[in-house]
Amino acid sequence: MEEHVAVYIDFENIAISAEEAYGRCDLDKVLEVAAKYGRCVLKKAYGDWTRFSRYRQELIEHAIDLTQLFRYGSYSKKNSADIVMAVDALETAITRPGISTFVLVTGDSDFSAVARKLREYGKHVIGIGLRDATSDVLVRSCDEFIIYDTLVDGEDSTTNYDIEQARQLLLTVVQQLGSRSKETAMPINVVRQEMVKLDADFDEAALGFRQFRYFIEAQKDLVSVQFSNNGYYVSLRSTLVARAEIDHTLQYRTALNTSGFRLVEQHTRQDVLQNLYTLLAAEPGVYTLTDAVLQLKENYDAENILRSRDEIQDVAKLLKMAAVLEPHPQSWELDTLTLRKELSIQDFVRQCESVYLTVLLQKNLDLRSSLLSTLLYGKADREDEVRQLKQLAQANQADADTPAQSVNNGYVWPRHLAESPEVQIVLTDLTNWSLDEEASLDAATRLNNQGLRIRTADFERARVYFLKAAKMMYEMLNNRQPGASLMDLEWYLASYCAATAGAHFSRHNYAQAFHYYLAFFALVKETEPVWDKVRKLVPPMLSFYFTIAPNEHNDLLKVSPGRTHPARLAVLLHNHRNPEVRRRWLEMVRELVKINSPLLRGIIQRLAFLEEEDQLTGSRQTRRTLTRLINNETVSADPLLDANGADVDDFVLEDGDDITHDIGDDNFGNGVSEAETFRI
């Protein structure tokens, strides 16, 4: 019998900490973990939902009961969440004996007593919290404790190649079994046994599936699964007959998945695109891409139309590469969207769907109309529509393939890389590197994964892995090898920049680190496909970059940049007691404005939140200064002498001044409260 699980989420604790570290709290990852322990029959979250309204829709989608905890006065009454959640958990343990597993999503040491009491009642207790915001006392009080960071960081350590490799293995096994038997459907346990025989490394759990059956059911475009004779049976879908068809469509799917454009079923895809067009046409300049996705989800829910948020996001992502917006946004999270004038709904849908083919062209793949018709529309008789999409994709590709520049001993680079002064240091490193093995897609993927696994522990080795992977990808691009892509090259180069900057920073070689940080920020534009691969690296990279300013003047901050959001560091440095530190920090901010201003706009947005919700001292002044810098206005290094006129409450922090009020025992792993952590 399946275990019953209760999930309790201390939302203020987990959300604030996750946003500081990663920009957003990923609830999907938390609930996926909980589901591995059994059927989640009770899910509750506790917080002030006027403060976290941006998460309400997502929480409702996951069928989580929201418990409202009102705040009284200016400061958060943190203990209210602790008490209510503790009482509810213990009441459930007593009144519902059928629930055997409790998942406590928090890092607060106060819940250690709750965990111990639940264990006394014979319950299995799982804790989930952030590495730098969790009390060791709580960890020791649980039967198991899962670090949230490993759930989200894991996304960066693997590629979609792994799942596609498993899909290819599944097809091979089902075909082989079919050729050896008169039966078209094979027992599911036999299929798994044969897959393990062919590839001993296969493990559905490593791919995120708690049971092999769930892995099979997720591949419904390839195989069918039926229950009969007290067991599950697997058969190849009737539409996939020829091996060549399977191989080519699988190659297309792999290329799309590894580029971040998961193919959505035709009916859902076109329905969402049409609704997106209607929404944006009715209210131009109102919705960001994120807002549009949330609004569509609300509309579907209100009309009882089954559409998952993931499906809507996957379809909306096509707008990032489609020629449908004017002007083209600098930030998909901050800029509102306006459709091109006189763009019909039919042209909008075609332009968006042509993005799939543009991605395949960028991977140097041969576009076969009959296979693409099957891939996109489920039938082989839509070749005329596919030809129209091919024409649009080829036109978009021609526009993107502007003449390249020849630099570094005759090596040729795409214009957007060649014309970036900040990136030249990286291109030179790549040009001067010699490979000691043959370039291949498998080898580049392997090297990249090796670098990702060790990048936080060994910068020097990681940077070599990334540089080798980038060199291989560059040579394959020059040779137009199928599967090679510019997006992967930029991903490997960005990872190389991050590791190399970290290596120089750790050796206190701040001058060299500075150049590699700038190269990283020049590569990771939010409007480029590589953004989704590296976005979780951006906040810590900004924090370490900002920390160069005080370190160069031997005026070290008493905070850890790796555990401090760049918006909070900006407040510290804008109001630093040393004018030379302030001046250097402003110079560094101006460099960012020139090469990637949306990163600073994101910090400004975060400062507005800290000002309104946390009453963080100095956040308003810092936000105004950053806004002036983005607007190319003159800003003085002395907050009291700002050329645009400072408020009378602008100030310079002195030793012992505190730039934040204590929002409670939100620990950074060492028992230091947030207020204490930010004391100068």
Secondary structure, DSSP 4 states (H G I P E B T S, - for coil): -PPEEEEEEEHHHHHHHHHHHHSS--HHHHHHHHHTTSEEEEEEEEE-TTTSGGGHHHHHHTTPEEEE----SSS--HHHHHHHHHHHHHHHHHH-TTEEEEEEE---GGGHHHHHHHHHTT-EEEEEE-GGG--HHHHHHSSEEEEHHHHHHHHHH--THHHHHHHHHHHHHHHHHHHH-S-SEEEHHHHHHHHHHH-TT--GGGGT-SSHHHHHHTTTTTEEEEEETTEEEEEE-TT--SHHHHHHHHHHHHHHHHTT-----HHHHHHHHHHHHHHHHHSTTT--HHHHHHHHHHHHHHTT----HHHHHHHHGGGGTSS-BSSPPS-TTTS---BPTT--HHHHHHHHHHHHHHHHHHTT----HHHHHHHHHSSSS-HHHHHHHHHHHHHHHHHH-PPPEEETTTEEE-HHHHT-GGGHHHHHHHHH---SS---HHHHHHHHHHHHHHTTT-HHHHHHHHHHHHHHHHHHHHTT-TT--HHHHHHHHHHHHHHHHHHHHHTT-HHHHHHHHHHHHHH--TTSTTHHHHGGGHHHHHHHHHHHHHHHTT---SS-GGGS-HHHHHHHHHT-S-HHHHHHHHHHHHHHHHHHHHHHHHHHHHHHHHHHHS--TTHHHHHHHHHHHHTT----SSGGG-TT---TT-----TT-BSS---S----SSS--HHHHTB-
